[in-house]
């Protein structure tokens, strides 16, 4: 069964296929190709983390090539988080680094023939909803009820909450806009690459490689950075001390 499908004139360009179904409380639930791709990305990151952990336990004073790569990755991600979140980097540093690695590897998975998990709105919405929860947990923990009320009434006075519905809608729009931005950019690249391969067929050798550099590597890295920067900006602003 095909759960979602996009068609070109000569066949299927992009699809999410149902691989296995089972019944849950009378509802049919499908295991799809997106779930399989997510599992592959997750297992790849877990295996890489285990190998990296073992290598760093036996790190040398003069690092070899792999140790150099690991130290560069850690210092780069730490620098991004600390530069954006300041003193709050210690709290959310691990989470930001985790979603950065997951989204980046997901976006790059098209290079090895997988359908990027981030081309599925269910994946990007889940990531954005976690960010949404983090924002408001921080807000509740570091603000009084009075401060939250004043913020929701702003720019009107707190005794005139006419602006509150608009502020609430703007809060709800945050995970929607974040998830749609990532999803739409990755999906558009996936569709374009599918169209190119469908049109060129067996002649798709050199030209698609250049397109992969843009859609999978350049665009994928940019969208990863944008999502993480928005996450850090929103969470940092919810502390109310900047």
C-alpha positions in Angstrom: 0.0 0.0 0.0 1.2 3.5 -0.8 0.8 6.0 2.0 1.9 9.0 0.0 2.9 9.4 -3.6 4.1 12.0 -6.1 3.8 11.2 -9.8 5.7 12.3 -12.9 4.6 11.7 -16.4 6.5 8.5 -16.7 6.2 7.0 -13.2 6.7 7.3 -9.5 9.1 10.0 -8.4 8.9 10.0 -4.7 6.8 7.9 -2.3 6.4 6.7 1.2 5.4 3.0 1.1 3.7 1.0 3.8 5.8 -2.0 4.5 3.9 -3.7 7.3 0.6 -3.0 9.1 -0.9 -4.1 12.4 -4.0 -3.3 14.3 -4.0 -1.0 17.4 -7.3 -0.4 19.1 -9.2 -1.0 15.9 -6.9 1.3 13.9 -4.5 0.2 11.2 -0.9 1.4 11.9 1.7 1.1 9.2 5.5 0.7 9.3 6.6 2.8 6.4 9.9 3.4 4.5 10.3 6.6 6.6 10.4 4.5 9.8 13.0 2.3 8.2 15.2 5.3 7.1 14.9 6.8 10.6 16.0 3.6 12.1 19.0 3.4 9.7 20.0 7.0 10.5 19.6 6.3 14.3 21.6 3.1 14.2 24.4 4.8 12.2 24.6 7.6 14.8 24.6 5.0 17.7 27.4 2.9 16.1 29.4 6.1 15.3 29.0 7.2 18.9 30.1 3.9 20.4 33.2 3.8 18.1 34.0 7.5 19.0 33.5 6.8 22.7 35.9 3.9 22.6 38.5 5.9 20.6 38.4 8.9 22.9 38.8 6.7 26.0 42.2 5.8 24.5 42.9 9.3 23.1 46.6 10.2 22.5 48.3 13.5 23.2 49.1 13.7 19.5 45.7 12.9 17.9 45.5 10.8 14.8 43.1 11.4 11.9 39.9 10.1 13.5 40.6 11.7 16.8 41.2 15.0 15.0 37.8 14.7 13.3 36.0 14.0 16.5 37.7 16.9 18.3 36.9 19.3 15.4 33.2 18.2 15.5 32.9 18.6 19.2 34.6 22.0 19.3 32.6 23.3 16.3 29.3 22.2 17.8 30.2 23.5 21.3 31.3 26.8 19.8 28.0 27.2 17.9 25.9 26.4 21.0 27.9 28.6 23.4 28.0 31.5 21.0 24.2 31.4 20.7 23.1 30.4 24.2 25.8 31.7 26.4 25.5 30.6 30.0 22.5 28.3 29.1 24.6 26.3 26.7 25.4 23.7 29.4 21.7 22.9 29.9 20.8 22.4 26.2 24.2 21.7 24.6 23.7 18.0 24.4 20.2 18.3 22.9 21.2 20.8 20.3 24.2 18.7 19.3 21.9 15.6 19.1 19.4 17.2 16.8 22.1 18.8 14.7 23.7 15.4 14.0 20.4 13.7 13.4 19.1 16.3 11.0 22.4 16.6 9.2 22.8 12.8 8.7 19.1 12.6 7.7 19.6 15.3 5.1 22.7 13.7 3.8 21.2 10.2 3.6 20.0 10.9 0.1 23.6 10.5 -1.0 23.4 6.8 -0.2 20.0 6.2 -1.8 17.8 6.6 1.2 14.7 8.8 1.3 15.7 11.5 3.8 13.6 11.1 7.0 13.3 14.9 7.1 11.4 14.8 3.9 8.5 13.3 6.0 6.5 16.0 7.8 6.0 13.6 10.7 9.7 13.7 11.5 10.2 17.5 11.3 7.0 18.2 13.2 8.1 15.9 16.0 11.5 17.7 16.3 9.7 21.1 16.3 7.2 20.0 19.0 10.1 19.0 21.3 11.5 22.4 20.8 8.1 23.9 21.5 7.9 21.9 24.8 11.4 23.0 25.8 10.6 26.7 25.2 7.5 26.6 27.4 9.1 24.5 30.1 11.9 27.0 30.4 9.4 29.8 30.3 7.3 28.3 33.2 10.4 27.5 35.3 12.1 30.9 35.0 9.1 33.2 35.0 6.4 34.0 37.4 2.7 33.8 36.6 2.5 37.6 36.5 5.4 37.8 34.1 3.9 35.3 31.8 0.5 37.1 31.9 2.2 40.5 31.1 4.1 38.9 28.2 1.0 37.4 26.7 -0.9 40.7 27.0 2.0 42.7 25.5 2.0 45.3 23.9 -1.3 46.1 25.6 -1.5 46.7 29.3 -1.9 43.6 31.5 -5.5 44.6 32.5 -6.5 44.7 28.8 -5.7 41.2 27.4 -7.0 42.0 23.9 -3.6 41.0 22.3 -3.4 37.7 24.2 -5.1 35.5 21.4 -2.6 36.9 18.8 0.4 36.1 21.1 -1.0 32.6 21.7 -1.4 32.0 18.0 2.2 33.3 17.4 3.4 30.7 20.0 1.6 27.9 18.2 3.0 29.1 14.9 6.6 28.5 16.1 6.7 24.6 15.7 4.5 24.8 12.6 6.8 27.3 10.8 10.0 25.5 12.0 8.8 22.0 10.9 7.4 23.3 7.5 10.6 25.1 6.7 12.8 22.1 7.2 10.3 19.6 5.6 9.6 21.7 2.5 13.3 22.4 1.7 14.3 18.8 2.0 11.2 17.4 0.2 11.6 19.8 -2.7 15.2 18.6 -3.2 14.1 15.0 -3.0 11.4 15.5 -5.6 13.7 17.4 -8.0 16.3 14.6 -7.7 13.7 12.0 -8.3 12.5 13.9 -11.4 16.1 14.2 -12.7 16.7 10.5 -12.3 13.3 9.7 -13.8 14.1 11.8 -16.9 17.7 10.8 -17.4 17.4 7.1 -16.6 20.6 5.2 -17.2 22.3 8.4 -18.4 22.1 9.9 -14.9 25.9 9.8 -14.2 27.6 13.2 -14.0 25.0 15.9 -13.8 22.9 14.5 -10.9 26.2 14.3 -8.9 26.4 18.1 -9.0 22.8 18.5 -8.0 23.4 16.2 -5.0 26.1 18.5 -3.9 23.6 21.3 -3.7 20.4 19.6 -2.6 21.9 17.0 -0.2 25.1 18.6 1.1 24.8 22.4 0.8 21.1 22.8 1.3 21.0 20.0 3.9 23.7 21.6 6.0 22.1 25.0 5.7 18.7 23.7 6.8 20.3 21.9 9.7 22.0 25.0 10.9 18.9 27.1 10.5 16.7 24.7 12.5 19.2 24.5 15.3 19.8 28.3 15.4 16.0 28.9 15.6 15.8 26.3 18.4 18.5 28.0 20.4 17.1 31.5 19.8 13.6 30.6 20.9 14.8 28.7 24.0 17.3 31.4 25.0 14.6 34.1 24.7 12.3 32.1 26.9 14.7 32.6 29.9 13.9 36.3 29.8 17.3 37.4 31.0 18.8 38.4 27.6 
